[in-house]
Amino acid sequence: MKRILILLAIIVFASCSSNDDSGNVNTNEFEPIKTTLPQGEWMVSKLIDGQSDHTTDFESFIFNFSEDGTVAATNDLFTESGTWAYDNSSNSAEKLVLLFSETTPFDEINDDWDIVSVSNSKIELSDVSGGNGDVKLLTFTKL
C-alpha cells in the first residue's frame, strides 16, 4: 500500500510544472510607441497581406501621428485623416489601433495591429487577417 501511495505522490508531483503560466501577462514593453510615433514623419516601408504586397499603394504618403491620437496621411493630391491608439488591454498582445476611412488603400491598414517592435526609426506590426490565417505585416519607417 505504501508503494502505491509513493507512486501516486510521484505522479502528482511530476505532473505539476514549476513553469505554470498564469495567462499572458501584458508587460507594456511597447508603451514607448505613444511618444515615438508623434516624433517626426513616417512612411509605410512594408505592407504585406499574405501573398500580396501593398507597399507601393502607400509610397507617396507621409504619415504624421499627433499626440492627441490623430494621424494624417498626406501626398501631393490629398490628405487622409484617421486616428491611432496604443492598446494594452488585451491579454495576448500590445496593439496599435489604426482607423481611417474605408477609402482604398487605407482600408488595408484599418486594424488593431499586434506590435512586434518599436525603435526610434522603425515600427513593426503584424496581424492575422480574415478567416484564412494569412499574416499581414506593416512597417512604418521614420523619414
Secondary structure as the mmCIF struct_conf table of DSSP 4:
data_model
#
loop_
_struct_conf.conf_type_id
_struct_conf.id
_struct_conf.beg_label_comp_id
_struct_conf.beg_label_asym_id
_struct_conf.beg_label_seq_id
_struct_conf.end_label_comp_id
_struct_conf.end_label_asym_id
_struct_conf.end_label_seq_id
HELX_RH_AL_P HELX_RH_AL_P1 LYS A 2 SER A 15
BEND BEND1 CYS A 16 CYS A 16
TURN_TY1_P TURN_TY1_P1 SER A 18 ASN A 19
BEND BEND2 GLY A 23 GLY A 23
HELX_LH_PP_P HELX_LH_PP_P1 ASN A 24 ASN A 26
TURN_TY1_P TURN_TY1_P2 GLU A 29 PRO A 32
HELX_RH_AL_P HELX_RH_AL_P2 ILE A 33 THR A 36
TURN_TY1_P TURN_TY1_P3 LEU A 37 PRO A 38
BEND BEND3 GLN A 39 GLY A 40
STRN STRN1 GLU A 41 ASP A 49
TURN_TY1_P TURN_TY1_P4 GLY A 50 GLN A 51
STRN STRN2 SER A 52 ASP A 53
HELX_RH_3T_P HELX_RH_3T_P1 THR A 55 PHE A 58
TURN_TY1_P TURN_TY1_P5 GLU A 59 SER A 60
STRN STRN3 ILE A 62 PHE A 65
TURN_TY1_P TURN_TY1_P6 GLU A 67 ASP A 68
BEND BEND4 GLY A 69 GLY A 69
STRN STRN4 THR A 70 THR A 74
BEND BEND5 ASP A 76 LEU A 77
STRN STRN5 THR A 79 ASP A 87
BEND BEND6 ASN A 91 SER A 92
STRN STRN6 LYS A 95 LEU A 99
BEND BEND7 GLU A 102 GLU A 102
TURN_TY1_P TURN_TY1_P7 THR A 104 PRO A 105
HELX_RH_3T_P HELX_RH_3T_P2 PHE A 106 GLU A 108
TURN_TY1_P TURN_TY1_P8 ILE A 109 ILE A 109
STRN STRN7 ASP A 111 VAL A 118
BEND BEND8 ASN A 120 SER A 121
STRN STRN8 LYS A 122 SER A 129
TURN_TY1_P TURN_TY1_P9 GLY A 130 GLY A 133
STRN STRN9 ASP A 134 LYS A 142
#
